[in-house]
Amino acid sequence: PDVLNSFNREMAGDLQQALAAVGSDDGVRCVVLTGAGRAFCAGQDLSEVVPEPGNTSQLADIVEGSYNPIIRQIRALEKPVLCAVNGVAAGAGANLAFACDIVVASDAASFIQSFSRVGLIPDSGGTFFLPRIVGLQKAAELMMLGDRISADQACALGLIARVFPAGEFDDSTSKLASELAAMPTRGLALTKQALNASFTNDLEAQLTLEATLQQVAGSTEDYAEGVDAFINKRKPKYSGK
């Protein structure tokens, strides 16, 4: 927290282990990713990547070893990942947020693609997710100019889902996480699988995948519970199975 949750190799490794742990824990129905202190994440700790003569692979090694595994884990995690941006999200910190399933932010939060300000390119999936969320022109503007945008601006652009007042942020985030955790999370995982595939599938392939995944969803205990609850006019109790 004293360096705005800037990433070093140790912290990246810790997050990778945490994601692996919650991914294999059936008791976890929703994952919340947030920052300690006054920031969400200020990106890479630059003190760890001071340019060294003759070492041109240093940054590539960090991207491949620290950030790329985290982005892959988030997208592959078979449960909803709620990102709660409590403060500044800069560089890899911002792109880490945009890789999550649902992003909410405090009205005191802000986002910045800070890479261009130190001569780097956006990583951590930024060049993949941003153009798909806001379009090529806006993504290029955010990345090349490196302007800071507020949570309200990010919400208006579709980069995040909701903005909560800072004083209500923790409670509102917990309420949303509890709502997601109580849902038929196996169906949410299949929805996420379909969304991931939509990045590369054409329409025919996506239609076929939807039929396949719908068959899987229809065989879950949660589907049976949901239909029974609807017919009997009661509140469903989902198990994520």
N, C-alpha and C positions, 0 to 999 in steps of 0.2 A: 503493500500500500504506500510506502514512503517514496516509491518511484512510479506511482500511478499504475501499479501492476504491469509494468513493462516485462516482456518475456525474456528470460534467459533459458539456456538449455535445461536447467533443472526444473524450472516451472513448467516448461513444455512437456517434459517427461512425466511430471506429476499429473498434469491434466490428461495426458494419454492414458495413464494408469487408472485415473478416476473414471474416465469414460468407459474403459474396458470393464471396470468393476460394476458400474451401474448397468452396463449392457448385458451382463450375465446374471444380474440379480432380479429374479421374478417379482420380488417385493417392491421394486422401483417401477412405478407406472408412468412417471413423468420426470424429466430431468430439467433442472433450472440452472442456467449458467449466468452468474453475475459476478460483480467485482467487489472486493473489500475496500472500505474507505471511501474516498471522494471520487474515485475514477472507476470506470469499467476496465479499460486496458489501453495503455498508450502505445501499444505495438512493441516492436523489438527494443530491447535494452541496447542502445547503440554503443555502450562501453564494451560490449562483448564482440562487436564487429568493427572495431577500428581497423581501417585498411592496413594491410601488411604487405610490404614489397615482395613480389613473387608468389603471393598466395591469392590466386584469382578464384579459387573454388570455395572459399570460406562461406560466402553468402549462399551459394547453391547448396552447400552441405547443410546449412541451417534451415533453409526452406524445405529441403527434402526430409531432414531428420526431425525438425521441430513442428513445422506448421502443416505440411501436407498430410501427415498421419492424422492430425486432429480433425481437419476438414473431412477426410474420408470417414473417420469414425462417426462424426456427427451425422453425415448423410446416410450412413449404413445402420445407425442405431435404430432398432426396431421398437421405438417408443418416441413420443413427442419430446422435442428439445425446445424448451422455452428460454429465450435469451432475455435477460432483464438488465438493460443498460442503465446503470445508476448514475453515470457521469460521463466524462469524455471517453470516446471510443475512436482511437486514431490508428491509422495504418493497418497492420495485421489485426489489431483489436477490432476495428470496424468491420473488416472482412470476415473475421471469425463470427461476429454477430450476424452478418447477412447470410451466412451458411446455415444458420439454425432454422427450425421450422416456423416458429412464430417469434417475432421480436417486439418487445415492448420497451418503453424508455421513460425515464423521469423527465419532466419538463425542464429540468436543469441539465440534462444530458446534451451532448453534441457529438458530431461525427466529422471526421476529416480524413481524406486520402492524402496522407502526409508524405508519401513516397517521393513525389516529384521535388519536394523541397530539399531533399538530400541526394538527388540524382539517381533514384532507384525507380523500379517499376512496381505497380501494385502486385502483391502476391496473395497467398492464402485464399485463392479462389476468386479474388476480386475481379479479375478480367473475365471471369466466367459468369459470376452472378450479377454484377452490376449492370452490364448491357442488357441482360434478360429482364431485369427488374425495371430499369428506368429508360432503356433505349440507348442506342449507340452515342448520340450526340450529348445527352446529359451525362452519361458515364464518362465520356472523354473530357467534358468540362470539369467534372468533379476530380478526375484523376490528374489531369494536366495542370489545372490551376491550383488545386489543393486548397480550395476554400473550405472553411469550417461552416457547417450547416447545423441549425438547431434541431431539436427533436421534432418540433412542429413541422419544420421544412422537410425533414426526412419522412415523416408520416404522409405529408401531402404528395411526396414523390412516390410513395408506395414502398419505400425502403424498409419501413417498420409498420407494424400493425396498429399499435395503440400508444398513446401518451398519457401518463398518469401524473397528477400533481406530486411534487417531490415529497410533501408531507404524508401522502397516502400511498407512496410507491410500494413499500414493502407489503402492506396489507393487500393492495390491489393485485400485486404479483402473486402472492400466496393464494389468493382466492382463485385466480385464473389457473394456477398450477393444480390446485385441488380439483377444479372443474375438469381439466384435461385428464387427471389421474383417475377420475371416477367414470370416464367414458369407456366405450369398448375399444381398448387400446390395441387389440390385435387388428381391428379394422383400421385404426389410425396408422399402424405400421404398414399395412397393405396399401393404404392411400399414399403414404410416403414413398413406397416402392414404385407406385405408378407415376408419381410426380418426378422422381429421379429419372425414370425411363423416358419421360416426355421430353427431356433435354436432347435426346438423340433419335428417338423413334419418329417415323412418319405416321400419318393418320391411320393407315391400315394396321401397322404394327401395334399402335397404341390401342386401337379398338380390340384387337385380338388379345392383348395383355389385359385389358379391362375385363373381358369375359373370363379369362383364366383366373384373375385375382378375385373376381366376384364369386366364382365357384368356391374358392378357398374361404372367403369371408362367410359365405352361406353355410359352411360346415362348422363354424365356430359355436361354442357355447353361448357367446355373447349375442349372436344373431338369434338363437333360440330364445334367449332371455328377453331380448328386445321385442320380439314379436309377441311373446306371451304377455309381457307387460303392457304392450299397446292394446291387445285384445281385451285384457282384463282391467284396463284403465287404472294401472298402478305404476309407481315409479320403478324403473328397472334398476337392478343391482348387478353391475357388470364385474367380471372377474379378470378380463384381459386374456381369456382363453377361448 
